[in-house]
Amino acid sequence: MNITGGGAVAAVATLLVAALLSAGCTAAGPAGSATPKGRGATPSASADGSSSTQPPLTSRRLDAAELLTAALPDGETAPAGSSEKKVYERQPKAAAKTVGDPACVPVVDRYGDGPRPTTVIQTFASRENLEWNGTTVLTAHSEPASAAAEFSRLRQALPDCRDYRTPGAAGGTRTVLAPVGAPAHGDEAVAFTLTSWTDVSDINPDVKEVRTIRKVTVVRIGSVIAEFELAPSPSAETMEFPAELMARQVQRLRELR
C-alpha cells in the first residue's frame, strides 16, 4: 500500500480514532441500537457567562440512556452536518496503555487499568469536506467530586508531560504536548495540543514519518467530563472545534437535573 501526503495523514487519523474507540468500554453500538465515556488550565469563573438563574450543573451520575440523550441531536449538529453516537457501557476494569513517560498517563490513558465509566462518543462528519471530522467524548462520573478529582489529575499532569512515546507498527509515535488557553465553559476547562510524529515506513518506505496535530479541549460540567477534538491534521490552523457545537453540548449537560 503506497501512501503519501494527505493519504498518510488520513491513515494516521484512522488509526488514532480506532485507538480512541477501542480504549474505552464495550460499545453498545450506534445510538439507534444502544441500550439507554497545572499549566494551561483555565477555570471558568463565569461558567459560560451564565447567570445564577440558569439550571445547576449535572450533580449525579448519568446512566447510559441519559448520557446518550445529553449528546447533541442530529438537528443541532451544524456546521458539522451529521453525526454518529456510540455508547460504551461502564466496565470494572480495562487494560492500561503503554506510555513512555509516566507523567503523561493522565493525558494519554485517563483511567489506566481502573474502572472505565460509562461513555458516549459522538463523531461528527461534514457533507462538504470528506476529510473533516470531529469527536465529542462524554464521560459520566458518580458525582461532581469524582469528576473534579479526575480533572485535577489531568490539570496537574499538563506542566510535567512534555513528550511521550507510544508503541506501534514500525517505530511507533512520538508526541509533544503544549498547553493552550481554554474557553470559559462548565465548572473548569483545559486545552492542549498534541503534535505527533508517526513512523509510517512500514506502509511506505519513502515516507519516514508523518506529522499530525490534535487540539483537545476538556471541560467538566458537574459529574460529566466532556472532551472535544478534531481528527488529526497536518496544520494547526484547522484545529478549532466548532465553538457553537461545544457551547451547545455544554449547555445540554448543564440543563440535566
N, C-alpha and C positions, 0 to 999 in steps of 0.2 A: 504493500500500500504506500503510495507516494503522496506525502502531504507537505505543502509549503504554505507560507504566508497565512492568510485568513483561515485556510483549511486546518492548519496546525493549531491555531487559536481555538477553532471550533472543536477540534478533537480534545484539547485540554479542558475546555469548558464542559464538554460532555462527561469527561472523567471526573471532574470536580463535583458536578451536580449529582452524578451517580454515587459518589462517596458520601455526600451530604445525606442523600435519601437512605443509604444503607447503614449509616452510622447510628441512626436513631432507633425507634422501636419498630415492632412488626406492623407493616402497613395494613390498614383495613380497606384500602382501595380508594378509587375516586369518590368524590363527595356523594354521587348518586347512589353508590353501593355501600357506603360506610355505615357502621353501626355507631348511631349517635351516643404538637414538641417545641490613686494614681494620677497618671498624667494623661491629659487628653480628655478627662471626664468633665462633662458639663451638666451638672444637676439642673433640672428645670425649675427655677424658682417660681415661675408663673404658671406651671402646669398647663402648657398650651395657650397661655394667655387667658385662661378661663376665670370666671368669677366664682364666688362662693355659692352661687345659686345652681351651679351645674351638678349633675349627679356625682356621687362618690366614685372613686376608682374601684376596680374589682377587688373585693375583700375576702374572697374564699376560693377554694379550688373549683375550677370548672371541669365538668365531665366532658367526654369526647363530643357529645352532641352539642353542648353549649359552646365549646371552643370552635366547633365547625360552624355554628350559627354566627359566631362573632367574626368569622372571616368575611372579607368583602364579597357581597353577592355579585353575580355576573353583570347586573345593571349598573354597578358602581366601579367598574374596572378601567374606565377611561382615564388616561390616554393609552393604557396598555392594549385594550381591545378584547381580550379573552383571558380566561384563567382555568386552571385545574387544581382541585383541592384533594389532598390525601390525609387521612387520619392515621397516626401512629399511636397505638394503644400503649398505656403505661406498662413498663417492664421492670421486674425487680432487679435485674442485673443485665449488663451488656459488656461486650469485650471492649477494652480500652484501646485507643490508638497508640501507635508508636510515634513519639515526638522527640526530636533530637535534644531540645532544651527543656528541662522540667519546668522552668519558669513560664513556658508558653502553653502548658497543659490547659489552664483555664480558658485560653483563647481558642485552641485547636480542638480540644476534647472536653467540652464544658462539664460533662457528667462522669467522665472517667469510666471506671468499671462499676460505679454505683447504680442506684435505681434511675431508670430513664422515665421522666414524666410524660404524661400524655401530650402529644404534639400534633399540630396541624400545619402542613406545609402547603402553601398556595403558590403555584408557579404561573407567572403572567407571560403572555406572548403578544406580539404585535402583528396585526394584519399587514401593515405596510413594510415592516422591516423584519424579515425572517430570522436575522441574526440577533435580534434583540430579545432578551427575556429577563425577567426579574423574579425574585423569590422572597416570600414572607414566611418566617417560621414563628409560630405562636406556641409557647410552652406554658402549660398550666402547673403552677406550684400549689402546695397545700394552703398557703396563706401568704399575705404580704411579707411577713418576716422571713419566711423561707426564700421567697424570690429575692428579697433585698440582700440576704446573705450570699446567694449565688451571684447576684450582680456585683456585690462588693469584691468577691474573688476575682471576677473579670477586671474590674476597675483597678484593683491593686496589682494585677499582673501586667498591665499595659506599660508601666515605666521599666519593668525588668525584662520583658520579652522584646528582644531586638531582632533576632532572626532564628530560624529553626529549619531543620530538615525533616522531611517525611519520606519513607521508603516508597519505591515504585519500580516500574519497569525501567531498565537501563540504570541511570544514576539517580532516579527519584527527583524530588523537588526541593529547592531551597527557597525560603520565603523570608522577606524582610517586612517587619511591622512598623507602621508610623501612625501614632495617634493624631487625629484631626478634630476640629471643632464639631460639636454635635448640636442638632436642633433642640429647642426647648420643648420637649414632648414628655408627657407622662410624669411620673414621680422623679425619674432620673434617666439620663441618657449618655451614652458614649459613642464615639465613632472612630474608626481607624481604617487605614488602607493596608492591604496585603499585596506586596509586589513579589511575584513568584517567577522563578526560572526553572522550567521543567525540561529534563533531558528527554528528548524525543528521538535520539539516534537509533533506537530500535525500530522506529517507524520509518524514518528517513535518514540514512547515514550522512546526507549532505546538510542536514539541519541539526546542529549540536543541541540547541535548546531553544525554547520558546518562552518569551516573557509575557506575563499577563498581570493585570492589576484588578483587584477587587476592593470595593469600598463597602464596609459593613457598618450599619448603624444599629445599635442595640438599645431598646427602650424598655423600662419597667413600668407597667401600668398595674399597680396593686399587686395581685398574686400572679400576674402573667408577665412573661418576658417575651418581647417581640423583636425579631431580627429582620432587617431589611437589606437586601443587596441585589446587584445586577450580576448577570453572567460575567465571567472573567473577560476583560477587554485589553487590547494592546495599548489603549490610550486612556489617560486619566480624565480627559475631557468628556468622556462618555459614561462616567461612573456615578452620576447623580440619580438615585432612585427617585421616581416622580414624587414631588413634595405633596401633591394633592392626594395621592394614594396613601402615603404614610400618615397624613393628618386624618384622613377618613378612617383608617384602620385603628389608630389610637383612640379616636372618638367612639368607635363602636365598642371597644373594650372598656372605655370609661363608663359607658351607659349601662353595662351589665351590673345588676344589683347583687 
